Amino acid sequence: MAAADTTSLAVATREQTGSRAIRRLRRTGQVPGVVYGGDGDTVTFSVDARVLRSALASSGAIIELSVDGAGGQPVLLKDDQRHPVTGAVMHVDLLRIRLDQKIQTTVPLELTGAEETPGITEGGVLEHVTREVTIEALPTAIPDVITLDVSKMDINDSLTLAAVVAPEGVEILGELDEVTVATVTPPRLVLESEELEEETEVLGEGEEGAEGEAAPADGEEPAASDDGE
């Protein structure tokens, strides 16, 4: 699904910068941010944390940003910093865009069909290696998420970005054949069993050699001990 719909977000410019000012801002329930790019200057702003959370949750790729009550301008969320424990947004970077020009951005890459995957039903373990993909598209064509069907994967199979079908108007960037997206590995118990068998074989060979050295040949006297007994 492409993010053609937009969500409005009203912010206010902030003059004070520095860590102390930002800490005071956050204590009042505000989140600092910056918007840049396009034909405009870089502008630092603050926005109510609840308003920002609602806008990010309900929007797709495009946000209609209004600064100090001025007319809206389309922007993208370029980056956000989150609290490592609570997950609350601590800072946002917004990028001005033109709706008639393609841009590069990243979108989540999700796996579908895992419950039908033969390799999983046989006990294999599905590993989701690549969780984001870089794309190029018009802002109105940027999807909320791109999916990859893994329902046909067997044990020891792997899929790369070359297997991902991009939505119309979207180009996936990068070395598609070299970036692994998903793998199905054998069950851990099988791997442990094979490792144990290999260790047993090596140990058995070592014991056999030691016994061969100690046993005298037919008709021979046992070797004398070092202490002469």
Secondary structure as GFF3:
##gff-version 3
##sequence-region A 1 229
A	DSSP	beta_strand	6	13	.	.	.	ID=ss1
A	DSSP	alpha_helix	19	27	.	.	.	ID=ss2
A	DSSP	beta_strand	30	36	.	.	.	ID=ss3
A	DSSP	beta_strand	43	48	.	.	.	ID=ss4
A	DSSP	alpha_helix	49	58	.	.	.	ID=ss5
A	DSSP	beta_strand	62	67	.	.	.	ID=ss6
A	DSSP	beta_strand	73	82	.	.	.	ID=ss7
A	DSSP	beta_strand	89	96	.	.	.	ID=ss8
A	DSSP	beta_strand	103	112	.	.	.	ID=ss9
A	DSSP	three_ten_helix	114	116	.	.	.	ID=ss10
A	DSSP	alpha_helix	118	121	.	.	.	ID=ss11
A	DSSP	beta_strand	125	128	.	.	.	ID=ss12
A	DSSP	beta_strand	132	137	.	.	.	ID=ss13
A	DSSP	three_ten_helix	139	141	.	.	.	ID=ss14
A	DSSP	beta_strand	146	149	.	.	.	ID=ss15
A	DSSP	beta_strand	158	160	.	.	.	ID=ss16
A	DSSP	three_ten_helix	161	163	.	.	.	ID=ss17
A	DSSP	beta_strand	171	172	.	.	.	ID=ss18
A	DSSP	beta_strand	180	185	.	.	.	ID=ss19
A	DSSP	alpha_helix	188	214	.	.	.	ID=ss20
###
